[in-house]
Amino acid sequence: MEMYVIICVILTTAVVVLSSKANDPELNCLVCQRLADEIEAEIEKVDPHKKVDLGTFRINPDGTQKSSKVPYARSVMHLGELLETICDNFKDYAKATYKDNGRRTLLRLIGHDGNMNPDFSKVDITPDSELNTRLKFYCENIVEDHEDEIYSVFKIQRTDPSENFCVEETSICGAVAKEEL
């Protein structure tokens, strides 16, 4: 019984700490923008020739079935698979400030190509022992609250998916101009 009480206290404390820090609109916007980048990077890894069948099992009166092939990379099936694990990618990020203008950013330490991020020398890293837990928490909240918008935005290749998703579709970045972050 004592172990149950201890676990409840720990979980309650963790929820209070995380939710109290979930009120940082700038950090939430940065997570949204990096989430868009992560989704696009994962889509780009998929073979563009890979297709998936779409259709129904319903047979028409003439004996035919209606089906079509669509690119797998931006299919609902692939996006759904991505959303299950995409927030785990935030373990690779650090909070930083650009040296030249003082802008806050979330910097991916190791690029998707496996090399050190070339912007690493342009920033000062801000130490934060709870950062990755908070980033994953923010990310999971965005995915949970805006799943339909994610499907809508990322099913089509866009020039600026971050702008489309974080500003136009969800208003997560609100009035904050993307250039300011």
Backbone hydrogen bonds, N-H to C=O, Kabsch-Sander energy under -0.5 kcal/mol:
donor,donor_aa,acceptor,acceptor_aa,energy
5,V,1,M,-1.9
6,I,2,E,-2.3
7,I,3,M,-2.5
8,C,4,Y,-2.3
9,V,5,V,-2.3
10,I,6,I,-2.4
11,L,7,I,-2.7
12,T,8,C,-2.5
13,T,9,V,-2.4
14,A,10,I,-2.4
15,V,11,L,-2.4
16,V,12,T,-2.3
17,V,13,T,-2.7
18,L,14,A,-2.7
19,S,15,V,-2.8
20,S,16,V,-2.1
21,K,17,V,-1.3
22,A,19,S,-0.6
23,N,20,S,-0.5
24,D,21,K,-0.6
28,N,24,D,-2.5
29,C,25,P,-2.3
30,L,26,E,-2.3
31,V,27,L,-2.5
32,C,28,N,-2.2
33,Q,29,C,-2.5
34,R,30,L,-2.4
35,L,31,V,-2.7
36,A,32,C,-2.3
37,D,33,Q,-2.0
38,E,34,R,-2.8
39,I,35,L,-2.6
40,E,36,A,-2.3
41,A,37,D,-2.5
42,E,38,E,-2.2
43,I,39,I,-2.3
44,E,40,E,-2.4
45,K,41,A,-0.9
46,V,43,I,-1.4
50,K,47,D,-1.7
52,V,70,V,-2.7
54,L,68,S,-4.0
56,T,66,K,-1.6
60,N,58,R,-0.5
60,N,64,T,-3.4
63,G,60,N,-2.5
66,K,58,R,-0.6
67,S,65,Q,-0.7
68,S,54,L,-3.2
70,V,52,V,-2.5
72,Y,50,K,-2.5
75,S,72,Y,-1.9
79,L,75,S,-2.8
80,G,76,V,-2.5
81,E,77,M,-1.8
82,L,78,H,-2.5
83,L,79,L,-2.4
84,E,80,G,-0.8
84,E,81,E,-0.6
85,T,81,E,-0.6
85,T,82,L,-1.4
86,I,82,L,-2.1
88,D,85,T,-1.8
89,N,86,I,-1.6
90,F,87,C,-1.4
91,K,88,D,-1.5
92,D,89,N,-1.8
93,Y,90,F,-1.1
94,A,107,L,-1.8
96,A,105,T,-2.6
97,T,124,D,-2.1
98,Y,103,R,-2.8
99,K,122,K,-2.6
102,G,98,Y,-2.0
105,T,96,A,-2.5
107,L,94,A,-3.0
107,L,105,T,-0.5
108,R,106,L,-0.5
109,L,92,D,-2.8
109,L,107,L,-0.6
111,G,109,L,-0.5
111,G,115,N,-3.2
114,G,111,G,-1.9
117,N,109,L,-2.5
120,F,117,N,-1.7
121,S,118,P,-0.6
122,K,119,D,-1.8
123,V,120,F,-0.9
124,D,97,T,-2.6
125,I,123,V,-0.5
126,T,95,K,-3.2
131,L,128,D,-1.2
134,R,130,E,-2.1
135,L,131,L,-3.1
136,K,132,N,-2.1
137,F,133,T,-1.9
138,Y,134,R,-2.9
139,C,135,L,-2.8
140,E,136,K,-2.8
141,N,137,F,-2.1
142,I,138,Y,-2.4
143,V,139,C,-2.7
144,E,140,E,-2.5
145,D,141,N,-2.8
146,H,142,I,-2.1
147,E,144,E,-0.5
150,I,146,H,-2.1
151,Y,147,E,-2.2
152,S,148,D,-2.3
153,V,149,E,-2.7
154,F,150,I,-2.7
155,K,151,Y,-1.2
156,I,153,V,-0.9
164,N,160,D,-2.3
165,F,161,P,-3.0
166,C,162,S,-2.8
167,V,163,E,-1.6
168,E,163,E,-2.1
169,E,164,N,-2.6
170,T,165,F,-1.6
172,I,166,C,-0.5
173,C,166,C,-2.8
176,V,173,C,-2.2
180,E,177,A,-1.3
181,L,177,A,-0.6
181,L,178,K,-1.2
